[in-house]
Every structure is written in C-alpha cells, then in structure tokens.
Amino acid sequence: MCGIVGYTGTVPAAPVLLDGLAKLEYRGYDSAGIAVAEGGKLQVVRRRGKVAELAHTVGHFDLTGKSGIGHTRWATHGRPSEANAHPHVSCAGDIAVVHNGIIENFADLREELSQRGHTFRSETDTEVIAHLIEETYADLSKGASTTSEASGLLEAVRLASMRLVGSYGLAVMSSKEPGVIVTTCKDMPIIVGKGSDGAYVASDAIAVIGATRDVVFLKDGHLARLTCDDIAFFDGYGKSVTEETTHISWDMDVAEKGGYPDFMLKEIHEQPRVIRDTLKGRLVAGHLEIDELDMTAEELNLIDRVYIIACGTSYHAGLIAKEQIEGWARIPTEVEVASEFRYRNPIITPTTLVVAVSQSGETADTLAAIRDARIKGARVFGITNVLGSPVARESDGVIYTKANKEIAVASTKSFLGQLVSLSLLALLLAQAKGKMRMNQIRLIFRELGDTAEQVERILADTSAIDEAARACVDATSALFVGRGMGAAIAKEGALKLKEISYLHAEAYAAGEMKHGPIALIDEGFPVIAIATQSPVYDKVISNVQEAKARGALVVAIATEGDKEIANHADHVIYIPKVRDALSAITASVPLQLLARSIAVIRGCDIDQPRNLAKSVTVE
C-alpha cells in the first residue's frame, strides 16, 4: 500500500512525479502529494483524494524545480485528509519525507520530540521521521562525531533510521542540499535507477519503467544518495558499497488498458498467457524441473510436512494447493493465514517446507512468518509475482507466477498464476516422493497447459455470466457454496464479489448449509453453487435443491454437457470439462467476471474499490 516516487535531473520534476504517482495509484488513493525544490525552498502540495485532484492543484503553481519526491497514500495512521497526506516536513520546512510502512514506536518518538520543542501538524507516524532527521541533521551540522563515510542529509537519514522500529521505505530531500534525494528501506521495497535525464527512486518499477529498465532493488538497511548525475550506495554503517543491477524485461503496455474499460477486465483476459508463461520450460526431458527452488530430489523426498502461509486471495490458492499436495504427494499440508501463523508456535522441523504465497511479495505478515519459519529451521519457498520483492529475497527458492504487473486491486491473473505454480509444486513433490508415475505427471502437466485454451473459451462468450449478474444486482447478500475443491473456489468467488461490488457475500462448504447458513435464504436470495463434475457432484446437487426449495435464486457453475443442473438452477454458467484437481483454474474465471459485471451495473470503481489497496505492507 502507498506509493513513492522521486526524481532529480535536468527537467522539471513536478510532471515526472505526477506521472509516476498516476502509475502507482493502484497502491493507494485516499490522498497524494509532492515536494519540489523551488528557489532554495521546498514547495509542498498535497490533496485528499486521487492523483487527478493533486494534478489539478499543482497546475495552479509555477513549479519549475528539477528535483522532488511524491507519494500516494492508503491510510494507516490518521484518517484520509490533506494534513495527513505526504510529504511531511520538519518544523523549519526544510526537510521533506515520504514513507511507506509503519513506525511502531512513533508514539514514543513523538512524545520525545515534542518535549524538545518539535511541533506536529498531522496524526501520522511518518511525521516523526521528518522531525527526527531534522534534529539529527542539526546535530551533525554542529560537529557531532560519526565514523561513517556518509555525511550531511545521507548521514542524518542513516542515523535517524536507526531509531525507527517497524517497516519503512523512505525518500528524503532537504532545501539545504539542492538536487539531492536520499532513500533507505527496511521490509519495504525501494528501487533506484538512472535515466538519460536524471536519477529516479520509487517503491515500484512501474513508476520509472518509462525512464529506465536497469534498476537496483535496495537492500534492507542500505541507503542511496541520488543526484542528477550519479547514484551512490551505502550500507547500514555508512560504508560505500556496489549494488547489483536488475533489468526489468516487461513492457510498459502491461500498465495500459489496451482498449479495455478497466484493468480488471484486461487482466482477466491476460490469464491464458499467464498460464502458458508460468508453465513454459518446466517439463524437461519428460521430468518436471524447477531449478530456482534449489533443492535436490533427495532433499524434497525428505519433506514430511508442508505449511502454506498466505493472506486473502493467496490464502484461497493455498487451500486449493492443499488438496493437490495431499492428493498427489501424500504429504500432510496445512494452510494458514499469515497473520495468525506468526503469533503461534507451529510444529516446524528441518524437514518442514513452508510455502509463502504473496502476489506483491511485500505482505508484512507473510514476511514475518517467513522469518519465523527460517529461524525454526524450515526450508522456505516463495511464490510471488514481483521480481526482487522481499518475499523473493528472503526465501530459499522462489517460483515467479509470470503474471507481469497487475494493476487492479482485485487479484485475477496473479491468482491463476499462483494456482498453476502451486500445481507445479505439488507435482514436483509427488515426483520426488515417487507417489505418481511419470506418465501420470506428464498427463496432468499437459492438462494444466490445456486450461489456457479452456479459459479462452470461457472468455469468448460471457452472455450467461452477464445475465446472471443482472439477476443478482439488487441483492444485499449472497451465499457461495461448493464441496471438495469447490468449497475453496467458493471462498475466492465470495471475496471477489465483496471486494469490488460491496455486496456482502459468504462462502461455505455446501454440506454446512444446514448448520446455520440456510437460515439466511429466502425468496430471491442469490446462491452461487460450484457444481462442476467431481466425486461430490451428487452431494452438491442435493444442497442446491435444499436452497432452491427455500426460494433461492441459484446460479450454478457447471461442466459443459451437464443437462441435469438446469433442472435445479435459475442460471447456469457452463465451463469446459477439466480434471477436478485443476477445476479451480477454470471455475474461478466466471466468478471473477460475475463479480465484475455486478460491480459495473452497481456503478462501483472496478480497479480501485474503496478502503482497499493492492498490497498490504503493514499488519
């Protein structure tokens, strides 16, 4: 959540910052602001609302300065307001800070600084950073001793950050050092890169990809000093270091709508490509190979327990993977919400495999769980969509989902990428354990590949989905049900509907309806049933009949050729026949489209639903 961009170079900074913030807006959009070095001072402009509001206001200022920092916010400390928007400045207004993350000891620091005469103007944790740097900078100017190679603003930021407890990605500038931006991070992504017209810093490559494709992912505790001509790197002790450069290969058009009315629909239609790209190169000479996991077949064979830790949509992918790992590899598997996993004492040994699933690779709870698992001796695999993200860096191995940049807050193509990646992991474990014959593994791999074409068939005709959406649009609540694999799919369908249409929805294993949820059902109440062909198909039909008998409006996701289901459902959405273990890949697509269609009719913001941001980087 929240987005940072900074620039120092040879052209006016304000347009560069606004362009970068517009690209980052999916990460937070309740307020935005910029600070530009202007005539020996810092000109700060902030507005509540989206970046367009900020851009309109900036247009009234004559900003020609060529260095600046900007931020788009998703509120954590302090309500959305102009006063709480970033950048935050020091008492004298000569230091400006933008910040992603959360400072856990901000209350103590605020009290300490207030007692020394600092005046605070916001409710945020971020503002203490500006005052702390201001005070440290003043001490250095008076000749305070330091053993660091760093000096000035860079050293002030380094020393001040040592006082911070929590997570942070920072970009800082001072009117006393024109043209200089200092950045550092802990548990938050920060990238820096040099373009033809200057140096850039951002929290996400999408903000700078138009200027440079060669970037450095800043390491935790390290700092960078940006000037128009150079970027210098320092470790946490202030010693000069050389950092590795990463080339960003994806194209800018991933951030453009390409003729679609919203990013969500565009990304839904990109899912067949994601499936194909994620599978590419994984079957070599008839055997599965995932070299980046960096474990031998013998080591994989020793795995006797798997934990999948994730949040939100990624958690639902984990529920589906549990069925596959236990069914194919016969390894006991538990799926846990990362925020709960980190606060209990799970049974972890050196033969435990922890799989951390995170679209952004930044999720705070998932990162904390990874660290805890590694301390206890587990091997950790990451499944993420973001190259160089914290989850990728801190895992023993990583599978990238090959979804490219996902802009819409509601995850679609990343989810399918996770399903395919987890399916590959389950097959790899089955291969290492010898629980499946190689011809079986090759067959399932081919069927995984076939789902790309099956998803294309679903996307080719969405008329039944749109008809069902129109029937559900006036509801105030909905119930999603399924059994076996369908129960996990139902959870993801309900989440999508809640996220973007604001229509309340619950998901239950269909057999649980009589244990309470059936009391919700009355005339016209939408029940969305995952009723694809499976070993529990007859049981699902029985549960659908129970709902129908109480007046429910039943929408069924069913397998092509199933004529019986039409006798029990008001609306049937057919999908191609697929192995039950892979059914989540195809069944999820009409649920994504159903949620979107309902949200469109209800007039909701599809890509930026209220109160949500793309990644959750604080607890």
Residue pairs with C-beta under 8 A, 6 or more apart in sequence:
1 27
1 28
1 74
1 76
1 100
1 613
1 614
1 615
1 616
1 617
1 618
2 27
2 28
2 71
2 72
2 73
2 74
2 86
2 99
2 100
2 203
2 613
2 617
3 20
3 21
3 24
3 25
3 27
3 28
3 71
3 72
3 100
3 202
3 203
3 204
3 207
4 24
4 69
4 70
4 71
4 98
4 99
4 100
4 169
4 171
4 190
4 201
4 202
4 203
5 16
5 17
5 20
5 21
5 24
5 69
5 70
5 71
5 171
5 200
5 201
5 202
5 203
5 207
5 208
6 17
6 68
6 69
6 70
6 98
6 171
6 173
6 181
6 183
6 200
6 201
6 202
6 226
7 13
7 16
7 17
7 20
7 67
7 68
7 181
7 198
7 199
7 200
7 201
8 66
8 67
8 68
8 179
8 180
8 181
8 198
8 199
8 226
8 227
8 228
9 16
9 66
9 67
9 195
9 197
9 198
9 199
9 228
10 66
10 197
10 198
10 228
11 66
11 197
11 198
12 63
12 64
12 65
12 66
13 34
13 36
13 37
13 63
13 65
13 66
13 67
13 68
14 34
14 36
14 58
14 61
14 63
14 65
14 68
16 68
16 211
17 34
17 36
17 68
17 69
17 70
18 34
18 51
18 54
18 55
18 58
18 70
19 210
20 70
20 200
20 202
20 207
20 208
21 32
21 34
21 51
21 54
21 70
21 71
21 72
21 207
22 51
22 55
23 204
23 206
23 207
23 255
24 72
24 202
24 203
24 204
24 206
24 207
25 32
25 50
25 51
25 72
25 608
26 263
26 407
26 408
26 409
26 607
26 608
26 613
26 614
27 72
27 74
27 203
27 204
27 613
27 614
27 615
28 72
28 73
28 74
28 613
29 49
29 50
29 51
29 72
29 74
29 608
29 613
30 48
30 49
30 73
30 74
30 75
30 80
31 46
31 47
31 48
31 49
31 72
31 73
31 75
31 80
31 81
31 82
31 84
31 85
31 86
32 46
32 47
32 49
32 50
32 51
32 53
32 54
32 70
32 71
32 72
32 73
32 85
33 44
33 45
33 46
33 47
33 54
33 70
33 71
33 85
33 86
33 87
34 44
34 45
34 46
34 54
34 58
34 68
34 69
34 70
34 71
34 87
35 42
35 43
35 44
35 45
35 68
35 69
35 70
35 87
35 89
35 96
35 98
35 173
36 42
36 43
36 45
36 63
36 65
36 67
36 68
37 43
37 65
37 66
37 67
37 68
37 173
37 175
37 178
37 179
38 63
38 64
38 65
39 65
40 175
40 178
41 93
41 94
41 175
42 89
42 93
42 94
42 95
42 96
42 173
42 174
42 175
43 61
43 63
43 65
44 87
44 89
44 93
44 96
45 54
45 57
45 58
45 61
45 63
46 54
46 82
46 85
46 86
46 87
47 53
47 54
47 57
47 82
47 85
48 80
48 81
48 82
48 85
50 608
51 72
66 179
66 198
66 228
67 173
67 178
67 179
67 180
67 181
67 228
68 173
69 87
69 96
69 98
69 171
69 172
69 173
69 181
69 201
70 87
70 98
71 85
71 86
71 87
71 98
71 99
73 80
73 84
73 85
73 86
74 613
75 84
76 102
76 125
76 618
77 84
77 102
77 106
77 123
77 124
77 125
77 126
78 84
78 122
78 123
78 124
79 123
83 121
83 122
83 123
84 122
84 123
84 124
86 97
86 98
86 99
86 124
86 126
87 96
87 97
87 98
88 96
88 97
88 98
88 99
88 122
88 124
88 126
88 127
88 129
88 130
89 95
89 96
89 97
89 130
90 96
90 130
90 131
90 133
90 134
91 117
91 118
91 119
91 131
91 134
92 134
93 175
94 134
94 174
94 175
94 176
95 130
95 133
95 134
95 137
95 153
95 172
95 173
95 174
95 175
96 130
96 172
96 173
96 174
97 126
97 129
97 130
97 133
97 170
97 171
97 172
98 126
98 170
98 171
98 172
99 125
99 126
99 129
99 168
99 169
99 170
100 167
100 168
100 169
100 188
100 203
100 617
101 166
101 167
101 168
101 169
101 186
101 187
101 188
101 617
101 618
102 125
102 166
102 167
102 364
102 618
102 619
103 109
103 125
103 126
103 128
103 129
103 164
103 165
103 166
103 168
104 165
104 166
105 163
105 164
105 165
105 166
106 125
106 128
106 166
109 128
109 132
109 163
109 164
110 120
110 127
110 128
113 120
113 128
113 131
113 132
113 135
114 120
116 135
118 131
118 134
118 135
120 127
120 128
120 131
121 127
125 166
129 160
129 164
129 168
129 170
132 160
132 163
132 164
133 153
133 156
133 157
133 160
133 172
135 160
136 155
136 156
136 159
136 160
137 152
137 153
137 156
137 174
137 176
140 146
140 151
140 152
140 155
140 156
140 159
146 155
146 159
146 238
147 237
147 238
148 155
148 158
148 234
148 237
148 238
148 239
149 234
149 238
149 239
149 240
150 158
150 223
150 225
150 234
150 238
152 176
152 177
152 180
153 172
153 173
153 174
153 176
153 177
153 180
153 182
153 225
154 182
154 223
154 225
154 234
154 238
155 238
157 170
157 172
157 182
157 184
157 223
158 184
158 223
158 234
158 236
158 238
161 168
161 170
161 184
161 186
164 186
166 186
167 186
167 187
167 188
167 364
167 617
167 618
168 184
168 185
168 186
168 187
168 188
169 183
169 184
169 185
169 188
169 189
169 190
169 203
170 182
170 183
170 184
170 185
170 190
171 181
171 182
171 183
171 190
171 201
172 181
172 182
172 183
173 180
173 181
173 182
174 180
179 227
179 228
180 225
180 226
180 227
181 199
181 201
181 225
181 226
182 223
182 224
182 225
182 226
183 190
183 192
183 201
183 218
183 223
183 224
183 226
184 190
184 218
184 221
184 222
184 223
184 224
185 218
185 220
185 221
185 222
186 220
186 221
187 220
187 364
187 367
187 390
187 617
188 203
188 362
188 390
188 617
189 203
189 204
189 217
189 361
189 362
189 386
189 388
189 389
189 390
190 201
190 202
190 203
190 217
190 218
190 224
191 201
191 202
191 203
191 204
191 205
191 208
191 215
191 216
191 217
191 218
191 388
192 199
192 200
192 201
192 215
192 216
192 218
192 224
192 226
192 231
193 199
193 200
193 208
193 211
193 212
193 213
193 214
193 215
193 216
193 231
194 200
194 212
194 214
194 230
194 231
195 208
195 211
195 212
196 211
197 211
198 228
199 226
199 227
199 228
199 230
199 231
200 207
200 208
200 211
200 212
200 226
201 224
201 226
202 208
205 215
205 248
206 255
206 405
208 215
209 248
209 250
209 252
209 255
210 252
213 247
213 248
213 249
214 245
214 246
214 247
214 248
215 245
215 246
215 248
216 224
216 231
216 233
216 243
216 244
216 245
216 246
217 246
217 388
217 393
218 224
218 233
218 243
219 243
221 235
221 236
222 233
222 234
222 235
222 236
222 241
222 243
223 233
223 234
223 235
223 236
223 238
224 231
224 232
224 233
224 234
225 231
225 232
225 234
232 240
233 240
233 241
233 242
233 243
234 240
234 241
235 241
246 387
246 388
248 387
250 404
250 405
254 404
254 405
255 405
255 407
257 263
257 266
258 266
260 266
260 269
261 606
262 408
262 596
262 606
262 607
263 407
263 408
263 606
263 607
264 408
264 410
264 412
264 500
264 592
264 596
264 606
264 607
265 596
265 606
267 406
267 407
267 408
267 412
267 413
268 412
268 413
268 459
268 589
268 592
268 593
268 596
269 459
270 403
270 404
270 413
271 412
271 413
271 416
271 452
271 455
271 589
272 452
272 453
272 455
272 456
272 459
273 452
274 401
274 402
274 403
274 404
274 413
274 416
274 417
274 420
275 416
275 417
275 420
275 448
275 449
275 451
275 452
275 455
275 585
276 449
276 452
277 402
278 401
278 402
278 403
278 417
278 420
278 421
278 424
279 420
279 424
279 445
279 448
279 449
280 402
281 289
282 288
282 289
282 290
282 424
282 445
283 289
283 442
283 445
286 438
286 442
287 431
287 438
288 424
288 427
288 428
288 431
288 441
288 445
290 397
290 399
290 424
290 425
290 428
292 397
292 398
292 399
293 381
293 396
293 397
293 398
293 399
293 428
294 396
294 397
295 379
295 396
295 397
297 431
297 432
299 379
300 428
300 429
300 432
300 433
301 432
301 433
301 434
302 351
303 331
303 351
303 352
303 353
303 379
303 429
303 432
304 331
304 332
304 349
304 351
304 352
305 331
305 332
305 333
305 334
305 347
305 349
305 351
305 352
305 353
306 325
306 331
306 332
306 333
306 334
306 352
306 353
306 354
306 355
306 429
307 333
307 334
307 335
307 336
307 341
307 346
307 348
307 352
307 353
307 354
307 355
307 373
307 378
308 318
308 321
308 322
308 333
308 334
308 335
308 336
308 354
308 355
308 357
308 422
309 318
309 335
309 336
309 337
309 338
309 341
309 354
309 355
309 356
309 357
309 366
309 369
309 370
309 373
310 317
310 318
310 335
310 337
310 338
310 356
310 357
310 358
310 366
311 337
311 338
311 339
311 358
311 363
311 365
311 366
311 616
312 411
312 495
312 616
313 359
313 411
313 414
313 415
313 418
313 492
313 495
314 357
314 358
314 359
314 363
314 366
314 411
314 415
314 418
315 335
315 337
315 357
316 415
316 488
316 489
316 491
316 492
316 495
317 357
317 415
317 418
317 419
317 422
317 492
318 335
318 355
318 357
318 422
319 335
319 488
319 491
320 419
320 422
320 485
320 488
320 489
320 584
321 333
321 335
321 355
321 419
321 422
321 423
321 425
321 426
322 333
322 334
322 335
323 484
323 485
323 488
323 581
324 422
324 423
324 426
324 581
325 331
325 333
325 425
325 426
325 429
326 332
326 333
327 426
327 581
328 426
328 427
328 429
328 430
328 435
328 436
328 581
329 426
329 429
329 430
329 432
329 433
329 435
330 430
330 433
330 435
331 429
331 433
334 346
336 346
336 369
337 365
338 356
338 363
338 365
338 366
338 368
338 369
339 365
339 619
341 365
341 369
341 372
342 365
342 368
342 369
342 372
346 376
348 354
348 373
348 376
348 377
348 378
349 376
349 377
349 378
350 377
350 378
350 379
352 373
352 376
352 377
352 378
352 379
353 378
353 379
353 380
353 381
354 369
354 370
354 373
354 378
354 379
354 380
354 381
355 380
355 381
355 382
355 383
355 422
355 425
356 366
356 369
356 370
356 380
356 381
356 382
356 383
356 391
356 395
357 366
357 382
357 383
357 384
357 418
357 422
358 366
358 382
358 383
358 384
358 389
358 391
359 384
359 385
359 386
359 401
359 406
359 411
359 414
359 415
359 418
359 615
360 384
360 385
360 386
360 389
360 614
360 615
360 617
361 382
361 384
361 385
361 386
361 389
361 390
361 391
361 392
362 386
362 389
362 390
362 391
362 615
362 617
363 391
363 615
363 616
363 617
364 616
364 617
364 618
364 619
365 616
365 619
366 391
367 390
367 391
367 394
368 619
370 380
370 382
370 391
370 394
370 395
371 394
373 380
374 380
374 394
374 396
379 396
379 397
380 394
380 395
380 396
380 397
381 395
381 396
381 397
381 398
381 399
381 425
382 391
382 392
382 394
382 395
382 397
382 398
382 399
383 398
383 399
383 401
383 418
383 421
383 422
383 425
384 391
384 392
384 398
384 400
384 401
385 400
385 401
385 402
385 403
385 404
385 406
385 414
385 417
386 392
387 400
391 398
392 398
392 400
399 421
399 424
399 425
400 421
401 414
401 417
401 418
401 420
401 421
402 417
403 413
403 414
403 416
403 417
406 412
406 413
406 414
406 614
407 607
407 614
408 606
408 607
409 499
409 500
409 607
409 608
409 609
409 612
409 613
409 614
410 496
410 499
410 500
410 592
410 595
410 606
410 609
412 592
415 492
415 588
416 455
416 585
416 588
416 589
419 584
419 585
419 588
420 448
420 451
420 585
423 444
423 448
423 581
423 582
424 448
427 436
427 441
427 444
427 445
430 436
430 441
431 438
431 441
444 579
444 581
444 582
447 578
447 579
447 582
448 582
448 585
450 578
451 578
451 582
451 585
451 586
454 575
454 576
454 578
454 585
454 586
455 585
455 586
455 589
457 576
458 575
458 576
458 586
458 589
458 590
459 589
462 590
462 593
462 597
464 571
464 572
464 573
464 574
465 573
465 590
465 593
465 594
465 597
466 597
467 571
468 555
468 571
468 573
468 594
469 594
469 597
469 598
469 601
470 597
470 601
471 526
471 553
471 555
471 570
471 571
472 478
472 503
472 526
472 553
472 555
472 594
472 598
473 598
473 601
473 602
475 503
475 524
475 525
475 526
475 553
476 503
476 504
477 503
477 504
477 505
477 506
477 520
477 525
477 526
478 494
478 497
478 503
478 504
478 505
478 506
478 525
478 526
478 527
478 528
479 505
479 506
479 507
479 508
479 513
479 517
479 520
479 521
479 525
479 526
479 527
479 528
479 547
479 552
480 490
480 491
480 493
480 494
480 497
480 505
480 506
480 507
480 508
480 527
480 528
480 529
480 530
480 591
481 487
481 490
481 507
481 508
481 509
481 510
481 513
481 527
481 528
481 529
481 530
481 540
481 543
481 544
481 547
482 488
482 489
482 490
482 507
482 509
482 510
482 529
482 530
482 531
482 540
483 509
483 510
483 511
483 534
483 536
483 539
483 540
483 543
484 534
484 535
484 536
484 580
485 534
485 580
485 581
485 583
485 584
486 510
486 530
486 531
486 532
486 534
486 536
486 540
486 583
486 587
487 507
487 508
487 509
487 510
487 530
488 584
489 530
489 583
489 584
489 587
489 588
489 591
490 507
490 508
490 509
490 528
490 530
491 507
492 584
492 588
492 591
493 505
493 507
493 528
493 530
493 588
493 591
493 594
493 595
494 505
494 506
494 507
495 505
495 507
496 591
496 592
496 595
496 596
497 503
497 505
497 594
497 595
497 598
498 504
498 505
499 595
499 609
499 612
500 595
500 596
500 599
500 604
500 606
500 609
501 595
501 598
501 599
501 602
501 604
502 599
502 602
502 604
502 609
502 610
503 598
503 602
506 517
506 520
508 517
510 529
510 539
510 540
510 543
510 544
511 539
511 543
513 543
513 546
513 547
514 546
518 546
518 547
518 550
521 527
521 547
521 550
521 551
521 552
522 550
522 551
523 551
524 551
524 552
524 553
525 551
525 552
525 553
526 552
526 553
526 555
527 544
527 547
527 552
527 553
527 554
527 555
528 555
528 556
528 557
528 591
528 594
529 540
529 543
529 544
529 547
529 554
529 555
529 556
529 557
529 569
530 540
530 557
530 587
531 537
531 540
531 541
531 544
531 556
531 557
531 558
531 562
531 565
531 569
532 557
532 558
532 559
532 575
532 578
532 580
532 583
532 587
533 559
533 562
533 577
533 580
534 540
534 580
534 583
535 580
541 564
541 565
541 568
544 554
544 556
544 568
544 569
545 568
547 554
548 554
548 568
548 569
553 570
553 571
554 568
554 569
554 570
554 571
555 569
555 570
555 571
555 572
555 573
555 594
556 565
556 568
556 569
556 571
556 572
556 573
557 573
557 575
557 587
557 590
557 591
558 565
558 569
558 572
558 573
558 574
558 575
559 574
559 575
559 576
559 577
560 574
560 575
560 576
560 577
561 577
562 574
565 572
566 572
573 590
573 594
575 586
575 587
575 589
575 590
576 586
578 585
578 586
596 606
599 606
599 609
600 606
